[in-house]
Amino acid sequence: YAGGQTSPINMAKYLGKSPLSSLVVLLSLQRRTREDEMSHTNPAPEGDAFDIDRLGAMVIGATPPHRQQNNNQTTHQKHLIYQSSTTKIYRHGLDCGVKLVDISKASCVENEVRASKHLPPSCNARRIGKVEENGQELWVHFEWANGVTLEEWARSRKERCRDDMKARLRVAIAIAKSLCDFHEASVVHHKLSHTNVIIEETSFGFQAALIDLTKSRILKGGEVHVDGISGDLRDMGHVFQILFANLNNGGSADVGRRSDTSMDEDEDTEEDFHADYNNRTKKRGKSSSQRAQAMEGMPLFVSALISALLDNNSGGATNVREGKRYTSTKVVLNDLLAGLSKFDVYFRKFDWKEASMWNYHSSFYGRQAEMSTLTSSLKAVMDSGKPMMTSVSGHAGMGKSTLVNQLKKAIEANDTPRASRESDDTKCKMKQRIMDTVGNFGISELVQSIPNLAGLVGYQVNTAGPSVGVSTTPQQLQRSAFLLCRLIASIPDKEHPVVLYLDDCQRCDPTTLSVIQTIVTDPDIRSFLFVGCYRDNESSSPIVENMVSEVASSGVNVFRINLGTFEKESVNMLISENLCMPPSLTTPLSAVIHTKTAGSPLFCANFLNDHDLIRFNLTSRTWEYDIQSILMTDIPTSVIEHMKSQMSKLPPSYILVLKLGSCLGDHFDHRMFAKAKVKTDYDLEAVIPHVCQIGFLHEIDGRFIWAHDQIREAAYDLIPCAARESFHLLIGTRMLMNTPPDELDTAIFEILCQINKGIGLIQTHDQKYEIAQLNYLAGESCIKASSFPSAAQYFMSGIRLLPDRCWDKEYNLTVQLYNAAQDALFAMGALSSLRTLTSTLISNAKEFDDKVHSYKHRIRYLISKGQFDEAISECNSVLTELGEPLQKCEVSVLMQEHLGLQAMMSKFNQDAILGHKRMDEQMRLVEMELLHMAVTSANNCSEPRLNVILITRMVKRSLEFGLCDVSGMVTCMFSCFQSHH
């Protein structure tokens, strides 16, 4: 500034945004001091034709008549920039300019000088230096604003790429910032246009200087001039149209504005201000079709913002709905800044036909505190190495799964890919830890329930091997919990913790919750975090809460997160981002939706699907809604009822896809959907992508997953109760018909899931036998995987299908189903159902071999009930049927049996016993099994001496007919008995 190379205003552009903002005040004082000196050096003579008193203190200096000629010569040496009938503009040097204005426009100069002196130095506007009179002209000296006009800048931006859109958005922010500074200084520009905005690009970003203040107004006493501010907002809308319009056609994209450097308009008085604004509104107003053409191709965020700016008619207008127009420049600036901060969200590719836009699961709103707690729990696990638990509770639709998915995204984002060698070393170490801790036999059992484990440890699954043996429930649960604890203990280290996430824990049975508690409280497990989500308003939730409390009482750190409803700000952000509209424009809508939905995230997100309440206007390229209609709309209090009301408004083909998908389960793929598709006039495979666009389904890796389990329930409720059995049977039948024989083993569960829900409608015996056979095969597969509850369901479904004459027509299938069902029920501990099956089979079986299995289960049932004498009596009955009844417990009998066994054992030495043959006679194996069960009961029965007879007979049968699985045990028992006596 001291060297004359720049002006204080241009310096203020940089310094005003730095910590040295006080320097701007200093520059302003220096400028005023210099201007005062110029005014004293060139005093205005009396009687000058120019009315100095009218301009008063606004006129910085006037040139005496005797110097006008020299100044005139100097002026002609300057560069002419613009010329009209009443105005000429010259540029002199880098920062100076002179505007020659006809004396009749003195009032316009007065406005410009008054506004220039009133605006603070921080406002980015063109400053007036001094005003001189030269005959019929006024010479207005001003500081030149560096840069180009907005029109020129927009025309030069021919790229339509992502970065160009960001640049245009930053320019819009600069313009809004400058106009906001005007309004905060109580100045209305009243003449904003694309030629009155100077854009300068610096290393700090974009600066927008507002020039031509000839029609500006200063609001008296800080009053809010409604017409003036509304006029500036509307003018800014026209400016933004130029900024974001496609100017590649070479046109100026005129929006009805005259050249703003011209001052040919009539003088305005303060009284004519309202009339002038209304006249300009009518002249610049465009029809809806013209506006749509001007905003064609603009992002939805921009078109909505511009439409709201252009709708700023006079403050008393009644045809503008609340929330659809701007009333403050500060609000416009905040919306633009929000659009820049979330550019990828607001400026994404948008198709108005996608009625639901986004699903709320794809983004994250209003859960920052809860997310902080969740991440803190993981950090605590990594820091301490101790196992911890985090429980996430809340009603349905509160976003519990979405919250946990955010943790997954954060983990994936922070997981820096390591070198392949380091990654391989980590995997090898983990594999070795698993093998050392669990062992080969434990791996073979775990792989049955966790198939992916086989690929991790390199285990070869033997599909042709024998089925997993059936064990009692306590043994099976204890074994499974032990192996799972060992597996989890072997996987993590301090740098690589394990997070186990289980959703909908309220559906877990007590046994599963017990296993979870065992895992979390296991002292050998380190660096482990369990995250469980559950609904706290269901009847089963107290069981989960009790488990969490017991875990906490055992010394494990438990983080509890309870999700409530959204606040108004979060609802507004959800709606704003989903509709791609500026946040301030959706505030009235979000306030109503928050009131109607009580802030439920699922309700709020799916409220956007209601096209009767929210519609997209292709003309204005923005969303339209009627607040009063929304207020009068009744929204169901139940999530399912609300979703049903939304789905019922869809086309019939969409509803059919929803019904079909709800029957197929929580997820399905194209193959399953194609097999299950019923014959209709609709192309359902072409419809399903549109259903995904609505947001009810998500397509992930070729699979369709319901956005929420209650959305699926709502779709299923669309099927009338009376028609559900037939609908399932129809789907299952078509899946069976469309499945090749070589794919039946893998598709059998999907098929039976549908058919078994409609087995009551199957009429022919052949069909019943066919479906019963499929249920038997499915149950056997479940037995191999130790899934006994599922196996029992399939076996019992097959039994229910059997006709009355099944023991005559399909004897083998009937016996197989009954025997398999008994194994599954016994493993589950369902003893009452087990006793019914055993009685039925024993009564109808034709051969003794077919009854043996039921006899064994009946004896086990009596033992489990503590009826030991009855169990021994049942064993004796079966042994009698085999021709080997039990002997009486007399001393003579005991001595005879003992001496006979000693004589037999004298014939065997150690090598002979070790090399003895295996027992292969089926009846002898059955006898040994029955004797073994009798031994179990003899210790608690009324005749304990029976135990000696049973053990002696079992050892004799082993020496006579060969060794079996229990031979070693009874031989040890006999040795103990002999040494004791």
Buried (B, 14 or more C-beta within 10 A) or exposed (E): BEEEEBBBBBBBBBBBBEEEEEBBBEBBEEBEEBBEEEBEEBEBEEEEEBEBEEBEEBBBBBBEBEEBEEEBEEBEEBEEBBEEEBBBBBBBEEBBBBBBBBBEBBBBBBBBBBBBBBBBBBBBBBBBBBBBBBEEBBBBBBBBBBBBBBBEBBBEBEEEEEEEBBBBBBBBBBBBBBBBBBBBBBBBBBBBBBBBBBBBBEEEEBBBBBBBBBBBBBBEEEEEBBBBBBBBBBBBBBBBBBBBBBBEEEEBBEBEBEEBBBBEBEEBEEEEBBEBBBEBBEEBEBEEEEBBEBBEEBBBBBBBBBBBBBBBBBEEEEEBBEBBBBBBBBBBBBBBEBBBEBBEBBBBEBEBEBBBBBBBBBBBBBBEEBBEBBBEBBEBBBEEBBBBBBBBBBBBBBBBBBBBBBBEEBEEEEEEEEEEEEEEEBEEEBBEBBBEBBEEEBBBBBBBEBEEBBEBBEBEEEEEEEEBEBBEBEEBBBBBBBBBBBBBBBBBBEEEBBBBBBBBBBBBEEEBBBBBBBBBBBEEBBBBBBBBBBBBEBEBBEBBBEBBEBBBEEEBBBBEBEBEBBEBBBBBBBBBBBBBBBBBBBBBBBBBBBBBBEBBBBBBBBBBBBEEBBBBBEBBBBBEBBBEEBEEBEBEEEBBEBBBBBBEEBEEBBBBBBBBBBBBEEBBEEBBBEBBBBEEEBEBEEBBEBBBBBBBBBBEEEEBBBBBBBBBBBBBBBBEEEEBBBBBBBBBBBBBEBBEEEEEEEBBBBBBBBBBBBBEEBEEBEBBBBBBBBBBBBBBBBBBBBBBEBBBBBBBBBBEBBBEEBBEEBBEBBBBBBBBBBBBBBBBEBBEBBBEBBEBBBEBBEEEEBBBBBBBBBBBBBBBEEBBBBBBBBBBBBBEEBEBEBBEBEEEBBEEBBEEBEEEBEEEEEEEBEEBEEBEEEBBBBBBBBBBBBBBBBEEBEEEEBBBBBBBBBBBBBBEBBBBEBBEEBBEBBEEBEEEE
